[in-house]
Amino acid sequence: MAAEELKTGPLEYRTQEGQMGIMGFWIFLGAEVVLFATLFATYAVLFGRTADAPLPSELFEPGIVLVMTFLLLTSSFTCGLAIHEMRRGSVKGLMLWMIITLALGLGFLGFEIFEFVHYTHEGATIQSSAFWSAFFILAGTHGLHVTLGIGWAILLLIQIKQRGLTNVTSRKFFIISLYWHFLDVIWIFIFTSVYLIGMVI
Amino acid sequence: MADSKKRVPMNHVIGFILSLVMTLVAAWAAIQSDLPVTWVIIGIMILALLQAGVQLFMFMHVTEASSGNGHVPWNMMFHGFALAGILVAGSLFVMSFGHDHGDHGDMGENQQHEEQQSEDHSGH
C-alpha cells in the first residue's frame, strides 16, 4: 500500500525525506510561535509606556494598516493557489501565482517601510520610549521575516525554472508556502493586538 | 487527492472570504462601533484566533489524508501554542495586573483621592 501511495500522492510526500523535511519545518514554526510570543509579551507589558513620545492612538491610522492587512491576506490566498497549481502539475501556474504572491508581499513591505519612516518623522523612533522599542521590534521582526521570505521564494523560482517539478522542488515550495501562511497568521495578531487595540485604548 | 483535480480550490476561496469578512468585522468593531472597550478587545482577539484557524486548516494543509497525517508534529505544535499562551498571559499577570505603574498609576490614585474627597463632602 505504501509503495502505491508513493506513486500517486502529492510529490512532496512521496519520499521519507520529503515528509521529514515538512515535519521539521512545522517544528521550526512551533519555535517561531514561541519567538513571536516573547515579543508580543514584551509589547503587552510595555503598552502605554510611551514617555514623552507620541501615543500610538495619535499615530496609528486605520487606512494604511487595513491596506497592509488585505495585501498580506491576499498574498496568503494566492500562495495557496500556487500550491494548488503545483499539485495539479502546472509549473506555469505555480510560478505565476508565486510571482503575484511576491508582488503583494513587496507591496506590504513598501507600506510598512513608509509607515515606519512616517512614525520616525512624527518623533516615534525605536529609541524614544519603551513602548516604541517594543513596537518596532515586534513589527520589524515580522517585516524582516517577510523580507527573508521574498528572497527565499525568488531563489526557489530560479531553481524551479531550471529543474522543473520534482520531489525535491515541490517539497521546497510546499515549505515556503507554510512559511508564508505563517507570516499572515502572525500579522493577524499584530493587526489585532497592536493596531486595533492601540486605536481602541 | 480529489481536491487537486479541480480548477478552483473552493476551500481556499471560502477561507479567503472568511478571512476578509473577519478582518472587516474586527476593524469595524474597533474603529466604528460604540461597544464597550473590554468587549471589543475580547471580540477581536476571538476573531484573530478564528482567522489563525482558517489559515491553519484551510490554507496550510494541517490535516491531509495524502500524507497519512504524518507530516505535522501535533505534540510540538501544541507545545508551541501552550508556551505562547503562558508567555503572554504570564508576563501580563506578573508585570501588569494588580499594580498600575507610571503616569497611569498616579492618575488612578488621584482619581481615587478625588472620589473619596467628593464622598466626604457629600457626607457633610
Chai-1 contact restraints between the chains, C-beta under 6 A:
chainA,res_idxA,chainB,res_idxB,connection_type,confidence,min_distance_angstrom,max_distance_angstrom,comment,restraint_id
A,G9,B,S66,contact,1.0,0.0,6.0,A-B,restraint_1
A,P10,B,S66,contact,1.0,0.0,6.0,A-B,restraint_2
A,Y13,B,S66,contact,1.0,0.0,6.0,A-B,restraint_3
A,Y13,B,S67,contact,1.0,0.0,6.0,A-B,restraint_4
A,Q19,B,G70,contact,1.0,0.0,6.0,A-B,restraint_5
A,Q19,B,H71,contact,1.0,0.0,6.0,A-B,restraint_6
A,I22,B,H71,contact,1.0,0.0,6.0,A-B,restraint_7
A,M23,B,H71,contact,1.0,0.0,6.0,A-B,restraint_8
A,M23,B,P73,contact,1.0,0.0,6.0,A-B,restraint_9
A,W26,B,V72,contact,1.0,0.0,6.0,A-B,restraint_10
A,W26,B,P73,contact,1.0,0.0,6.0,A-B,restraint_11
A,I27,B,P73,contact,1.0,0.0,6.0,A-B,restraint_12
A,I27,B,M76,contact,1.0,0.0,6.0,A-B,restraint_13
A,G30,B,M76,contact,1.0,0.0,6.0,A-B,restraint_14
A,G30,B,M77,contact,1.0,0.0,6.0,A-B,restraint_15
A,G30,B,G80,contact,1.0,0.0,6.0,A-B,restraint_16
A,V33,B,G80,contact,1.0,0.0,6.0,A-B,restraint_17
A,V33,B,A84,contact,1.0,0.0,6.0,A-B,restraint_18
A,V34,B,G80,contact,1.0,0.0,6.0,A-B,restraint_19
A,V34,B,L83,contact,1.0,0.0,6.0,A-B,restraint_20
A,A37,B,A84,contact,1.0,0.0,6.0,A-B,restraint_21
A,A37,B,L87,contact,1.0,0.0,6.0,A-B,restraint_22
A,A37,B,V88,contact,1.0,0.0,6.0,A-B,restraint_23
A,T38,B,L87,contact,1.0,0.0,6.0,A-B,restraint_24
A,F40,B,V88,contact,1.0,0.0,6.0,A-B,restraint_25
A,A41,B,L87,contact,1.0,0.0,6.0,A-B,restraint_26
A,A41,B,V88,contact,1.0,0.0,6.0,A-B,restraint_27
A,A41,B,S91,contact,1.0,0.0,6.0,A-B,restraint_28
A,A44,B,L92,contact,1.0,0.0,6.0,A-B,restraint_29
A,V45,B,S91,contact,1.0,0.0,6.0,A-B,restraint_30
A,V45,B,M95,contact,1.0,0.0,6.0,A-B,restraint_31
A,V45,B,S96,contact,1.0,0.0,6.0,A-B,restraint_32
A,P62,B,I31,contact,1.0,0.0,6.0,A-B,restraint_33
A,L66,B,A27,contact,1.0,0.0,6.0,A-B,restraint_34
A,T69,B,T23,contact,1.0,0.0,6.0,A-B,restraint_35
A,L73,B,S19,contact,1.0,0.0,6.0,A-B,restraint_36
A,F77,B,F16,contact,1.0,0.0,6.0,A-B,restraint_37
A,G80,B,H12,contact,1.0,0.0,6.0,A-B,restraint_38
A,G80,B,F59,contact,1.0,0.0,6.0,A-B,restraint_39
A,H84,B,P9,contact,1.0,0.0,6.0,A-B,restraint_40
A,R87,B,S4,contact,1.0,0.0,6.0,A-B,restraint_41
A,R88,B,S4,contact,1.0,0.0,6.0,A-B,restraint_42
A,L178,B,M60,contact,1.0,0.0,6.0,A-B,restraint_43
A,H181,B,Q55,contact,1.0,0.0,6.0,A-B,restraint_44
A,H181,B,F59,contact,1.0,0.0,6.0,A-B,restraint_45
A,H181,B,M60,contact,1.0,0.0,6.0,A-B,restraint_46
A,D184,B,Q55,contact,1.0,0.0,6.0,A-B,restraint_47
A,V185,B,A52,contact,1.0,0.0,6.0,A-B,restraint_48
A,V185,B,Q55,contact,1.0,0.0,6.0,A-B,restraint_49
A,I188,B,A48,contact,1.0,0.0,6.0,A-B,restraint_50
A,I188,B,Q51,contact,1.0,0.0,6.0,A-B,restraint_51
A,F189,B,A48,contact,1.0,0.0,6.0,A-B,restraint_52
A,T192,B,I44,contact,1.0,0.0,6.0,A-B,restraint_53
A,T192,B,A48,contact,1.0,0.0,6.0,A-B,restraint_54
A,L196,B,A30,contact,1.0,0.0,6.0,A-B,restraint_55
A,L196,B,I44,contact,1.0,0.0,6.0,A-B,restraint_56
A,I197,B,I41,contact,1.0,0.0,6.0,A-B,restraint_57
A,M199,B,A30,contact,1.0,0.0,6.0,A-B,restraint_58
A,V200,B,A30,contact,1.0,0.0,6.0,A-B,restraint_59
A,V200,B,V37,contact,1.0,0.0,6.0,A-B,restraint_60
A,V200,B,V40,contact,1.0,0.0,6.0,A-B,restraint_61
